Amino acid sequence: MVAIPQGRAEQWAALAERLRAIGLTSEWVERHESAVGRFPAAFAADWLRVQYAVSEEPAALALRLLARDEPVSRAEALAALGEECFAFAVGSGLIEETARGWRSLLRLFLLDSLYLLGDRPEQTTDTVMGVGTTTALLARASYPGERVGSALDLGCGGGALALLLARAADRVVGADLNVRAIAFARINAMLNGITNVEFRVGDWYAPVEGERFDLVVSQPPFLPLRDDQEKIVYLHGGRRGDEMAHLVVSRMPEYLTANGIGFVLADLVTVPVGVTALVSAEVVDLEVDAAIYCAQAERQRDRRWWEEAHRTVEHLRRCGVKEVRLTLLLVGAGGGEQLTVAGDRWAGMDRAGIDALWVAGAAGDWLEQRARIVAGTTMEGECPLGEKVRLWTLRSGRGSLRAYPQVGDGILDLIRWVTRGETLGASLGGLSAGDREKALGVIDELVRHGVLEMV
Ligand SMILES: C[S@@+](CC[C@H](N)C(=O)[O-])C[C@H]1O[C@@H](n2cnc3c(N)ncnc32)[C@H](O)[C@@H]1O
């Protein structure tokens, strides 16, 4: 395992300052990456690589050196980092010279305005995960709209979520079993000049025993561990994969304040009972997933890799796993309601969007507004030939929420009635107080399911 680079807080901060000064920001990276989006997938990665390889911009050179494992010459490394930061990077053990040129021993990740160091994607027991797509997804979904007092990042790895939350919370704790991860998290705090996050080592809740938090986020390991494999701390969540997610969720209420909320993101085989959940509509293809995951351990695309992947799939089948879905669990959000959400919508959801799905009872505030059916919403009825359809399935026109509320004629009549163009208050004016309350409850649910919208 690569030694953890050593440096003082001001040296790490100076390195980040240098990266900012040469324009290496997540916006800069996104601009370049989205520009290749128009290429067929088979060419996009190569086009991007060549684009960076021919560029003389210091940001491109720094990206190749620190983030992309594409070695650069000494002159290019100096152009990227400047004399002082280059000397620090060499002295601290962050970069080294190889026969192919200068390269980083670690990986730099950019998340929002943060610079984060993690391990290269090797699979050894205590490898520290960098920022993954699921990290970014959880960050967006959980980042609070209003400041909170305290936040906990459980299984924080290199500290990405904890450091992001440092802006939104007075006090943040990041905890992880992996000592190496906590060492990285402390370096990442220095790199970003963040001082209101405390990083602790320990098994799940042990480092925060007796404490409560307004916000808890966690992305536990969620890959299955076969009997013949060595456990990799950041990847393996139990024999079938989702055991750790279940454990984290079951104990979370003890660590939440009265109005606290917890977000757990994981690939789940089963959704814990009574917990509010956004379940991805897409099933994780077990074979594809196993092939991608085994590709990191088996560099050659050969028979060994193929056999590894198949051993994993067979193992899952033996464990009774038929399907796995990416799921966001909301602990403390009450209800235990579950919605199935298509991937495209899911990936783009921020905290406000997620809150709006669960916060019931808003319809009372819409009396001056008009309800209309979300364009493209459809209804389907299924029943034996010759019988009358009793229940209709509504599919949101946003093509997103697939909660598919099942409604009868009474609710269809209500939808027709409140979408004639009058304000909600006027439409419901003739009802008794009790019926009006009931109708508002139904309208609220239809809005949250993306079937109705208020204008
Ligand atoms: C999938 S990684 C997530 C890392 C980071 N939070 C993120 O979202 O990018 C799972 C993390 O859980 C940690 N972990 C695994 N087992 C743990 C345990 N028993 N107690 C605390 N943390 C654990 C791993 O070390 C790893 O950092």
The ligand as an ORCA input file, in Angstrom:
! r2SCAN-3c Opt
* xyz 0 1
  C     -18.691      2.893     -0.209
  S     -17.500      3.639      0.864
  C     -18.163      5.292      1.020
  C     -17.128      6.350      1.260
  C     -17.638      7.788      1.268
  N     -18.546      8.030      2.356
  C     -18.329      8.124     -0.051
  O     -19.564      8.206     -0.059
  O     -17.654      8.303     -1.046
  C     -17.919      2.873      2.406
  C     -17.128      3.359      3.588
  O     -17.580      2.658      4.763
  C     -16.454      2.339      5.566
  N     -16.759      1.210      6.447
  C     -16.803     -0.107      6.155
  N     -17.090     -0.836      7.236
  C     -17.233      0.036      8.265
  C     -17.537     -0.112      9.641
  N     -17.731     -1.315     10.174
  N     -17.594      1.000     10.406
  C     -17.381      2.231      9.843
  N     -17.082      2.432      8.550
  C     -17.009      1.339      7.766
  C     -15.352      2.044      4.550
  O     -14.080      2.134      5.115
  C     -15.637      3.085      3.480
  O     -14.919      4.266      3.721
*
